[in-house]
Every structure is written in structure tokens, then in C-alpha cells.
């Protein structure tokens, strides 16, 4: 389990906006490890965890895109029933609130990954192994 830095990018909800953002990251070999795009009109916070944080921030600055940073949990899980429940139960038992979550499953590998925005990332990182 690792603590990761998530970027929350304020992006206009219009055709091509996400494509442009992703393309600019790809041009500089920044890989998106986690992504959450809300269904929201106007300007919406797109959450990203990337492999090269400093490069991504420079790209966003050059694009004039507003962003903020937040520490989150980046937790590898096995792709089996109950894995996420066990993780979230452990957090709940230690009074840690899960504010939001998003994840991926790599079909055929038996592995999953979940990003969790929690009330206390430092404490949570001590209990989630």
C-alpha cells in the first residue's frame, strides 16, 4: 500500500477537453495510473494519479488548467469477492471515513487497484497493508 499524490484538475465538460488533457500528458510520457471523471456540467474536478507528478503539473500550468493536490491511498488488491469490503471494514474500524474511491481491475491477472480519498491518509496508511 502506498500513499500517492492525486491531482484534481478543473476541466470544462465539453467534447475534446479530456482528450486534449490526456494527449498532452502522453506527449511527455506521463502515464495515468488512476482516473475519475464525474458526470457534471460546466467545469468539473477530474481526479488523476500519474507516474510523473512534476511533469504533469508543468503540463497543466502550460495549459492554464487549475489543479490542486491531495494525498490519497493507492491500494493494490486481489480481484476477488470481499477484498474491497475487507479493506474498507478495516478503515471503518479505525474511524477513517472514505470520502471517495475509484479503481481498476486488470482482467485475467487477479489484481485490482483502488484509489481512496480518506479523512486521515496518514493514519489510514498505518492500518492498510
N, C-alpha and C positions, 0 to 999 in steps of 0.2 A: 504494500500500500504506500502511496506517495502523496504528498501534498503537491499540488500543481497550481500554477497561476492561470486563471481564466481571464480572458479579455471579453468585456461586454461592449460591443460596437453598436453605436446608434446608426441604424441603416434605414433609409427610406424604403418603404414597401412599394416597390414598382418593378416592372419587368426589367431584368438585366442587372439590378443592383447587386444581388448576391453573386451572380456570375462574374461581375467585374471585380468584386472583392476577392473571390476565390482565385480568379485568374491572376490578379496582382500578387497574391501570396505564392502561387505556383511559379511565377516568373523568377522568384527569388528562392525557390526550393523550400518554401515553408509548408510543411505537411500539417493538415488539420487532423488532430487526434480525437477531438470531440466537438460536436456542433449541435446547437439548439436554436432553431428559428421559430419564433412564436407566430401564431396567426393573429395579426394585429394590423389595423390600418394606420396610415400615417408613417411615423418614424417608430421603429421598434428596436429593442435591445436584442441583438444576435450574440449569443454566447459561444466563445471558441476557446479551446485548449489547443495550442500548437507546439510544434517541436522547437521552434526558434523564436522565442518571445521577443527579444530585442529587435530582430529583423521585422517581425510583424508590426511592432509599434512604429518603426520608422516608415513602413509602408502606409499605415493608417494616417500618420502625420502628413506624409506627402500627398495623400488623397484628400486631406482635410476632413477626415472622419473622426468624430468624437468617440472616445472609448474610456473605459475605466478598468481597473484591475482588481481581482479578488482571489484570495487563496481558497481553493476547493480541494476536496478529496478526489483522488483518481485511483479507483479501486479495481484491481483485476479480480474476476470471479469465475467460478466454473459455470458452464452453461448447463445447469440442471435445476429442476424444480426445488425451490426453497433457499437457493443461495442468496438472493436479494433479501428475502424475508429474514434470514439469519443475521445478515449484516445490519439491516435496519432495526431489528429487535435489539441487537447489542447496543446500537446508538441510543435507542429509546430507553433502555435500561440504565444508561448513564446520563439521562436527561438532556440528550443532544437532539435538537429539532432539525429535521431535514426540511429545508426551505424549498428546494427543487432538485430534480435529478434528470439526467439523460444518459443514454448508454448505447452500446453496440454489442452485437453478438457476431462472432466470426463463425458462420455455419461450417460444420464439419471439423472444427478444431476443438470443440468442447470448451471454448473460452469465451468470456464476455468481459466487458469493461464498463464501469459506471462512473460518472462524474456526479458528485454530490455537493451542493451548496448547503452548508450546515451552520447552525448557530454558533458553534465554537470549534473551528477547524483544528486548533492546537490540541485541545482535549480529545477530540474525536480521533485524531491520528494516533493517540496513545492506546486506544481501545480496539482499533480496527487493524488487524494484522492478517 
